[in-house]
Amino acid sequence: MNDTPKSDEHYAQPDQLCIGMHVHLDLSWVEHPFTFSSFKIKTPEQIGTIQSLGLKRVRYSPNKSDAEPLTPSDALNTPASPAQAKHDSDLQYLGKRARLERLAQQRAKAAACEREFLSSTRAIKSINQNMFAQPALVRQQADDLVKTMTDSMLMDADIAIQLMADKIGNEDVYYHSLNVALLSMMLAKEMEAPAAAIHLLGLAALFHDAGDADIPERIVRKPDALTRAEMVVLQQHCAYGVEIAKKLGLATEVQSVILQHHERVDGSGYPRGLQGPQLSLLSRIVAIVNAYDELCNPVNPAKALTPHEALSTLYAQQRERFDPQAMATFVRCMGVYPPGTLVALSNGVLALVVSVNTTRPLKPTVLVYDPAVPRSEAIVVDLEQDPEVTVVKTLKPQQLPPAVFDYLSPRKRTSYYFTAEPGKPTG
């Protein structure tokens, strides 16, 4: 470590530390027992623990501190309690070791989850490519894929939403279908729909945009606003999708969702302008999720909203268009800060939300940017375990410094997958 201080850095001797100072521990994450390497001192025990780390000096931020370092005379008159500090430090290290073990387990689950996610996208690609040539095979592949997703989701009531890999090549359609299927199934499960209905919903969501295959590519992929004539053509994909579903032998409930996924409960949707009572519950669920994913992942990436912005837009500006119970449940499941949201924390740390806390929506689990920790070992923190740390604002990817962007890897597209967890995710 370079001991030459920079002009904007301030240091204090360990015996000058006091409550209210915002300190930065220039150690690797595993060399100290605290959750974060940067924090405001709250207790005498924290001072004792820092003093036990063997640092010759401690960096601090005057502009983030509520107090100045003690003067040498005050420091001499402040008795230390090394025994208590060691006891507290040992307990904190034990807690950190347990957290590291949980992180290792989480990474293993995330790796397995990513493999399954990529396998699912390959299955959807095959489904799309063989839809007309091999309908029987496609129907079986779709049934198998939805069954795999349903079984993993229904194993436990708690669902972990894991942010997965970015799209591969120009495979937006496969990711969109998978996103809508997974999130729709999650929403139906939270609304206590029976397993059979969730399976039908999964099939419907996988094929909800199948009719796009009969729409000119220049319209489906047009990055700018469609003309009135182009919109009339695009709206036909709902009816085209129903015809494909019939050829595949999909149930009438699935056909209804494909036809109605752009309808709105207030009658403002298409193709028929149906209203709430005329729409199936499964259709109302897919309508919400499809609208959300299109806001996050539009054809024109420049118009993409962050997950937080997309959820806020749906709720604040469009909620009268959607089923109120389904919308309320969706907001609760996704949290105030949905997975994929970039956030600034109250301690100055930048992070990426990786899962939500449905009981405490302001306390998500986040992946933390810490340049002292290798990206492959990035720390995941459950903010419920750190009551002093809160989310102060959300950020767009372009607001991040390049090093932070590369570290957190916020996606141009947001994708989700589910793993069955024995309990609430921990940080």
N, C-alpha and C positions, 0 to 999 in steps of 0.2 A: 504494500500500500504506500502511496506517495504521501509523505508527511508534510509536504509544502502546502500550506493552506491557500485556497483560491481567495480572491478579493471578496467574494460574496459569501464565504463560508465562515462560520463562527464556531469556536470550540470552548469547552469548559473542562476543568479538571473533574474527575469523578466525584471528589468530595465537595464540589461546588454545585452539584445537582440539587434541584428542589422541585417541589410540586408546581406544576404549571408550565414547566419547560417542555418544548416540543423537540424531541431528540431524534437523531438518526444513528442507528447502530451500524457502523461500517464493518459488518461481519456477514458471513454467509448465513442463510436462513437456519441451517442446522446448528450453527454455533451459538445461538441464543435461544431462550425458551419462549420468547414472545410471539404472538400471532403475526404481527407486522414488524418490520425493521424500523419503521418510522411511526412515532406516536407521541402523545402528550402525557407526561408523567402525572399520575393520579394519586398514587399512594406512596408512603415511605418504604413499603416492601418492594415496590418497583425500583426505587433508588438503590436499595441494598442489593437487589438482583443485578442491576447494571454494574454496580461497583464490584461485584464478584466476577465479572466477565474478564477482568484483567486488561481493560482498555486503558491506555495512558491518558487519553483525552476523549471527549465525547462531542460529536458535532451536534449543533442545535440550530433552530431557525428562530431568530428573535421576532420576526413578523407573525409567526404562528404561536408564539409563547405568551403566557399570561404573567410570567415572572422572569426576572433576570437571574443569572447565576449568583450563588452566594459569594460574598466577599471572602477573602482568605480567613479573616478573623471569625466570621460567622461559620465558615466551614469547620474551623477548628473546634468551635463550641457545639457542633452538632454531632452527638454520639451516634455511632453506627452500631448495628446489631448483626454482626456477621453470621451468627448461628441461625437467627431467624431468616436472614437473607438466603443462606444456603438451603435451609429447609424449603422455603418458598420456591427457590430456583429449581431444586430437585423435583418438586411436585410439578412445576411447569414443564420441565424437561420430559417427565413421564407422560404428561398430557400431549406434548409435541410428538413424542415417539409413537403414541397411540394414533395421533392424527396422521403421521407419516405412513403407518401401517394401513389406515383406512384409505389414504390417498393411493397407495399401491394397489389396493383392491379395486378402487374406483377406476384407476387407469386400465387395469386388466379387463374390467367390465366394459369400459368405454371402447377398448380395442375390439373386444368380441362384438359389441354393439355395432361398431363401424363396419366390421366384416359382414354382419347380417344386413346392415343397411345397404351396403354396396351390392350384396347378393340380391337384395330386393329390387334394386334399380335395374339390375341385369334381367331379372325375371319380368319386370314391367316392359323393358325394351323388347324382350322376346314376345311378350303378349301383343304389343303394338305392331310388331313386324309381321306376326302370323295371324292377325285378327281376321283377315279375309280368306287366307289360303288354308288355314287349319283351325277352324272354329272350335272343334271338339278339344283339341290340345290346349287352345287358349283358355277355354272354360275351365279345364282341369288345373292349369297353371294358376289361374286367378283364384280358384277355390283353395288350392294349396297355400298360396301366398297369404290370403286373408286368414286362413286357419292358423298359420304360424304366428301372425301378428296378434290374432285374437287370444290364442292360448297364452302367449307371453304377457299380454295385458291383464288377463283375468286371473292370473296366478295370485295376485295380491292387490289389495285396495290402493296401495301407494304406488304412484307412477313417477318414475324419474324421466325427465325430458332431457335428453342429451343432445347437445349440438354436434352435428356430424360433419363429414367432409363436404367440401365445396363440390359443385357440379363438375363432371368430367366431360370435356368437350361441349358440344351444343346439344345437351340432353335435357334441356329445360322441361320438356313435356313429361319426362319420366319422374323428375323430382317433384314437379307440381302435383302429379297424380298421387305420388307416395305421400307428400305432405298432407294433401287434403284427406286421403284415406286414413292416415294415422291420427291426425288431429280430430277428424270426425268421429273415429272410433273411441278416442279418449273422451270426447264430449258426451257421446252416447252412454259410455260406461259410467261417467260421473252422474248422468241423469237416470242411472239405474235401469237402463234398457236391458232386456233379456239377451242372452248370448246369441240366440238365433237372429235377433234384430240387428245386433252389432255386426254379425257376419254379412247379412244382406247389405248393411250400410257400407261396409268395407268394399264389397263388390261394386256397389253403385258409385262410390267415390273413385275407385280405380278407373271406371269407364265413363265418368261424368263428362269428359271432354272428348270421347271417342269420335263424336261427329265432326270434330275439327278436321279429320282426315278427308272429308268431302268438301272442305272450304278451301278456296285458293290460298296458297301460302302467303302471298303478298298481303292478304287481308289479315290472316291469323297472326302473322309476325310483324305487322306494320307498327313501327315505333311511335308514330304520331297519331293524333286523334283521327278516328274513322269518319268518313263522310256519312251522310244519312243513308245513302244507297249501300255503302259498304257495311253499315251496321245492320241493315235489313238482311243482307247475305249472311253475316256472322251469326245472327240470331237463329238461323236455320240449323245450326249445329246441334241444338237440343233435339229437334225432331229427327235429324240424321242419326244421332246417337241412339235414339230409341229403336230405330230400324236395325242398327248393328246389334243392339242388345237382344232383339227378337231372334236374329240369326244365330246368336250365341246360346240361345235358350235360357236367358236370364229371367228371373222371376219378375212378375208384374210390379212388385214393390221396388225392385231395382230400376225398372223402366220408368216408374213415376219420378224417382229421384233424378234420373238423367234428364227427363223432360222439364223438371221444375227447379233445377238448381240455381237458375237466375231469377226465379220468381221472388217476390217480396210480400210480406204479410200485409203491407198497406196498399197492395195492388199496383205498385210502381214498377214491377219487374216484367220480364218477358219469358216465354213468347205469348202468353195468354192473359197477362195482367191479373192473375188469380190473387185472392186474398187469403188471409190466415186460415180460416176454417176449411178452405178448399185445398190446402197444402198438407201433405203428409208430414209427420214429425221428422222423419228421416230427411225429407227434402229441406225442411227448415234448418236442420243441423248442418247439412252440407252447404247450404247457402251462406251461412256465417263463415265457415272455415274457408270456403272458396274465395269469398270477398277479402278475407284477411290475408290469405296467401298471395292474392293478386296485388294487394297494396305493398306487401313486402318484396315481391318478386315480379314486377311488371315486365312487359316485353321490352320497354325502354329502361335499362338499369339506372339511368340518370334520374328517373322519377321514383325510384324505390324509397319507401319509408323504412325507418328502423322498426323493429318489432313493437317498441314502446309507442312510437308515433302511429303505427298502423292500428294498434288496439285502441289508442286514444281517439283516433279518427272514427273508427267504427262506433265506439260508445258515445262520443260526444256529438257527432254529426249525423250518424246514420242509424242509431239504435231503433228508431221507430219503424224501420223497414224490416226488422228481424223479430223472430219469436222472442219475447221478453225473458222467459225462463231459460231458454237455450243461451241467449246472450249473457245473462247474469252468470250462468254456470261457466261459460267460456272465459269470461273475464276473471272469475275466481281461479280457474285452473291455470290460466296463463300468467296470472299475477300482475301486479302493477308494472313490474319490469319483466317482460317475457324473456325466455332464453334467447340469447343472441344480442341482447341490449348492452351497449357499451355505457359504462357509468363512471362517474368520478365520486370517490368516497370522501367522507368528511375529514379523513386524515391525509388527504392529498393524493391517495393512491388511485390509479386507473385500473379498471377491471372489466371483465366480460361476464354477464350473467349466464350461468350454465343450467340452473334449475330453480324452480320457484318453491316458496314456502306458502302453501295454501292457507295455513292458519295465521301466519304473520307475513302478509304480502309485501311489506316494506323491508323485509329481511331475507332477500334471496341468497342463494349460494353463488359465489363468484370466483372466477379464475383471475388471479391477481398478477399485474405486471410488476415484476421485481427483477431488474437487470442482474442482480447478484445470484439469481436462481436460473439454472439452465432452462431454456424454453421447454425441453422435453420433460422437465420435472416441475413445471409451473404449479404454484400452490393454489389449491382450491379452499376457500374459506366460507363457512356457513356464518353469515352475519348475525344470526340469532345467538351464536356463541360469543359474539363481541358486542355487547349492548351499547358501548360507547361509539361504535362506528356505524355511520348511516350513509345512505345514498343521497348525495346533494343535487346531482343533475345527471341527465343522460346526454350522450354525445353521438355525433355522426362519425363514421369511419374517417372521413376526410379531415376531421378536427384533430386526429391523433398525429403526434410526431411519427415519422417513418419507422423508427426503432420500435415504438409501442405497437404500431399497426402490424408490423411483421411478427411481433411476439404474441400478440393476442389473436392474430389471424381472423379478424372479423370477416365474414363471408360476403361476397357480392350477392349470394343467394343464401337464404336461411332454410335449413332442413332440420327435421326432427326425427328422432326415433325413440322408442320406448323400451325400457328394460324393467322387468319385475324386480322390485326391491323388497327385502324382508322388513324394512322400516324406512323411516324418513332419511333422505340423504344427509350425510354429515360432512362438515368441512374440516 
